[in-house]
């Protein structure tokens, strides 16, 4: 066997490494496709900006959409929009994934006998749906998420017109409880619009409006305006959060009342009784509050009774 020196070994290793590195260094094949017929306002390589509306939640914040060659590439808040005034929450920022996410639904799907979804054509989807509806009422139901009132009314009208069984709406953060409360208190089954900017006392009973509220970006701005420390002495709003968990909303409060799970409603009754008692005037809900025992609620919620008395009196003294 011929003698193999160290120098020859290093030469061989160096040559092999160089050969391996040059494999991927070839010229990339590119094709120039002429863009002859194009919109008048479009210049290749120059971004365009358009005003739009975010549909990631019912808040309907204003958007400024950055596009390149007709494709949206970035979403930001519209500074001229009265709701968000240029801000945009994480959900709105991420909603561009509805257009580009690789796992998005790109067309109609049909679940086969194996339980798996498979893509079908739009014509086949229409024929399949029509055949199922024709089998009789109450056999076909429409399942979807939360939409705006216009789209919701259009879907309901379609369900009635085609004779479908009905419509089921599922949305984990849907404000259905808020709508029912508005119906019970105001007689209107809608979502009330809150304006915190002029408040001098804000108390939140576990709603986490800075995270999952009806309009988090708008309410964050309004709360900041209400708590502006540059206001005259005593005019800045005080924010109290009641809930079992120190959420992001709770961490922004001046005081957190850590009530046990399931007792937030009882704490609200106790604070209402103390607040109305501090005002010394009658109320339409006096009959409801007559049997409220503040001390018993304090023990049940594991909250000091003195805390409920202090916060309740502050709530009663608030002007807005």
C-alpha positions, -999 to 999 in steps of 0.1 A, spaced: 0 0 0 15 33 -10 24 58 17 -3 84 23 12 116 37 -6 142 58 -1 169 32 -19 148 5 -48 142 30 -53 179 36 -53 186 -1 -79 159 -7 -101 173 21 -98 208 9 -107 199 -27 -137 179 -16 -150 208 6 -146 232 -23 -164 209 -47 -193 205 -23 -196 242 -17 -198 251 -54 -227 227 -61 -253 253 -50 -235 283 -65 -250 281 -100 -270 309 -116 -306 310 -105 -331 306 -133 -353 337 -134 -379 347 -159 -390 383 -166 -427 384 -171 -438 417 -187 -464 436 -168 -479 454 -198 -516 458 -188 -515 472 -152 -536 496 -131 -529 533 -137 -519 538 -100 -495 509 -99 -458 512 -105 -437 480 -101 -414 482 -71 -434 511 -55 -457 503 -26 -493 516 -26 -514 523 5 -551 519 8 -577 526 36 -597 496 47 -615 481 77 -603 453 99 -627 423 102 -608 403 128 -633 413 155 -665 434 156 -646 466 166 -641 474 129 -609 494 133 -596 514 104 -567 500 84 -539 513 62 -530 484 39 -496 484 23 -496 466 -11 -470 457 -37 -482 449 -72 -517 444 -58 -507 421 -30 -512 432 6 -480 428 26 -486 449 58 -515 461 79 -513 491 102 -539 512 119 -554 542 101 -544 574 121 -575 592 107 -600 565 119 -621 576 149 -620 542 166 -583 532 167 -566 564 156 -536 546 141 -533 518 166 -539 481 157 -540 452 181 -521 419 177 -552 402 163 -555 428 136 -518 426 128 -519 389 124 -551 389 103 -530 392 71 -524 355 77 -560 349 65 -547 357 30 -513 339 31 -514 312 58 -505 278 42 -532 260 62 -560 284 52 -591 271 34 -585 279 -3 -618 266 -15 -648 243 -6 -640 210 12 -661 179 15 -657 153 43 -654 118 29 -663 84 43 -629 83 59 -637 114 79 -611 135 61 -617 168 42 -609 168 5 -610 198 -18 -639 199 -44 -648 224 -71 -672 252 -65 -697 237 -89 -696 204 -71 -700 222 -37 -731 240 -50 -746 208 -63 -739 189 -31 -754 217 -9 -785 220 -31 -790 182 -29 -788 182 9 -812 211 12 -837 194 -11 -839 164 12 -860 184 36 -861 211 62 -841 208 94 -815 185 77 -790 212 68 -777 238 92 -753 267 87 -724 268 111 -702 299 112 -684 325 133 -693 360 145 -700 385 117 -712 421 115 -750 429 115 -752 433 77 -736 400 69 -755 383 97 -789 396 84 -779 384 48 -770 349 61 -803 347 81 -823 357 50 -806 331 29 -812 304 55 -849 313 55 -851 315 17 -836 281 10 -854 263 38 -823 253 58 -828 240 93 -812 270 109 -780 287 118 -755 281 146 -729 308 154 -699 298 175 -674 324 186 -653 318 218 -652 356 226 -687 365 214 -703 392 236 -736 373 239 -738 379 276 -733 416 270 -762 416 245 -785 398 269 -776 422 297 -784 452 274 -818 435 266 -826 431 303 -815 466 314 -822 488 283 -846 467 263 -823 466 233 -806 434 223 -774 450 211 -739 457 222 -735 489 242 -708 513 232 -686 524 261 -667 557 263 -642 557 291 -624 589 282 -646 611 304 -649 587 334 -634 595 368 -639 560 382 -637 528 362 -645 494 377 -642 462 357 -658 430 368 -637 404 351 -645 415 315 -608 420 305 -618 447 281 -582 455 272 -577 419 259 -610 404 247 -634 433 249 -656 446 221 -630 472 211 -597 467 229 -577 493 210 -603 520 214 -608 513 251 -571 513 258 -568 548 243 -599 560 261 -586 546 294 -553 563 289 -571 596 283 -592 592 314 -561 584 336 -540 612 322 -519 624 351 -516 659 337 -552 665 347 -558 687 377 -556 672 412 -581 644 416 -595 645 381 -575 615 367 -597 584 367 -591 556 392 -593 520 377 -603 490 399 -603 455 386 -623 426 402 -614 391 392 -597 359 403 -568 362 379 -544 390 374 -549 394 337 -534 420 314 -564 443 321 -560 437 359 -523 444 358 -531 479 343 -555 487 372 -548 509 402 -562 482 424 -569 445 420 -596 429 441 -588 392 439 -622 377 443 -626 339 443 -638 324 410 -676 325 407 -680 354 432 -674 384 409 -712 389 405 -717 389 443 -689 414 447 -707 436 422 -739 435 443 -720 443 475 -703 473 459 -736 485 444 -752 484 479 -724 503 495 -723 529 467 -760 536 468 -759 537 506 -731 563 504 -752 585 481 -781 584 505 -808 583 478 -832 558 465 -827 536 435 -849 513 413 -828 484 424 -832 489 461 -854 459 463 -827 437 448 -800 450 471 -821 448 503 -811 413 511 -774 417 501 -751 410 531 -718 427 524 -700 409 552 -712 375 541 -701 382 505 -667 394 517 -662 360 534 -674 341 504 -652 360 480 -622 360 503 -620 398 501 -617 420 532 -650 437 540 -631 469 545 -620 468 509 -656 464 497 -667 493 519 -638 516 507 -642 508 470 -680 510 472 -679 545 488 -655 556 461 -678 543 435 -707 561 451 -688 594 451 -678 592 415 -694 616 390 -690 596 359 
